[in-house]
Amino acid sequence: MSLADMAKVLGCQRTAVSNYEHAREGWNLQQRHAEALDDFFQLPNHFQWLLQQARGQEAEDWFAEHLSREQTASQISLAGLGQVPGLFQTDPER
């Protein structure tokens, strides 16, 4: 999908989709956009659930629990969008 196509799905500007894709500071997915994604992809409450998890205390608790393990790790592996394609990406050429 192009940025313009996804913007139509979300009911927002093309630049907003780009900002979401790049996880730019201050650009957090809105509830209405999660609902639009669920409807478009026919995934009942999937994006809404992910949004709830990302905003919830559970995510912070999980992170805090695992943070101490980093100090004792013998190896730390990282992956970024340059290595692993993002799940929410549009075709920038379109």
C-alpha positions in Angstrom: 0.0 0.0 0.0 1.1 3.5 -0.6 1.3 6.2 2.1 -1.7 7.9 0.5 -3.7 4.6 0.5 -3.0 4.0 4.2 -3.8 7.6 5.0 -7.2 7.1 3.5 -7.7 3.9 5.6 -6.7 5.8 8.8 -8.4 9.0 7.9 -5.3 11.1 8.3 -2.6 12.8 6.3 0.1 11.0 4.3 2.7 12.6 6.5 1.1 11.2 9.7 1.4 7.6 8.3 5.1 8.3 7.6 5.6 9.6 11.1 3.9 6.4 12.6 6.1 4.2 10.4 9.3 5.8 11.6 8.1 6.0 15.2 8.9 9.7 15.4 8.7 11.3 18.8 5.3 12.6 19.6 3.6 10.4 17.0 1.7 7.8 18.8 -1.0 5.7 17.2 -4.5 6.9 18.2 -7.4 4.7 19.3 -9.4 5.6 16.2 -6.5 4.6 13.9 -6.2 1.2 15.7 -9.9 0.7 15.1 -9.5 1.6 11.5 -6.7 -0.9 11.0 -8.7 -3.6 12.7 -11.6 -2.9 10.4 -9.5 -2.7 7.2 -7.4 -5.9 7.9 -10.5 -7.7 9.4 -8.6 -8.4 12.6 -11.1 -8.0 15.4 -9.4 -5.9 18.1 -5.9 -6.9 17.1 -4.5 -3.4 16.7 -6.6 -2.1 19.6 -5.2 -4.9 21.8 -1.6 -4.1 20.8 -2.2 -0.4 21.5 -3.7 -1.2 24.9 -0.7 -3.4 25.7 1.8 -0.7 24.6 0.1 1.9 26.8 -0.6 -0.4 29.8 1.3 -1.0 33.0 1.9 -4.6 32.0 4.4 -3.5 29.4 6.3 -1.5 31.9 6.3 -4.3 34.4 7.5 -6.8 31.9 10.3 -4.5 30.9 11.4 -3.8 34.4 11.4 -7.5 35.2 13.8 -8.2 32.3 16.0 -5.1 32.6 18.0 -6.7 35.4 18.8 -9.7 33.2 20.6 -7.3 30.8 23.2 -6.6 33.4 24.2 -10.3 33.7 23.8 -11.2 30.0 26.9 -12.6 28.2 25.5 -11.4 24.9 22.9 -8.8 23.8 21.4 -8.9 20.3 19.5 -6.0 18.8 17.3 -5.8 15.7 16.2 -2.7 14.0 13.9 -1.8 11.0 17.0 -1.8 8.8 17.5 -5.5 9.6 13.9 -6.8 10.1 11.1 -5.3 8.0 8.5 -3.4 10.0 5.0 -4.9 10.2 3.4 -1.6 9.4 5.2 -0.3 6.3 3.9 1.3 3.1 5.5 1.5 -0.3 7.3 4.9 -0.2 7.5 4.9 -4.1 3.7 5.1 -4.5 
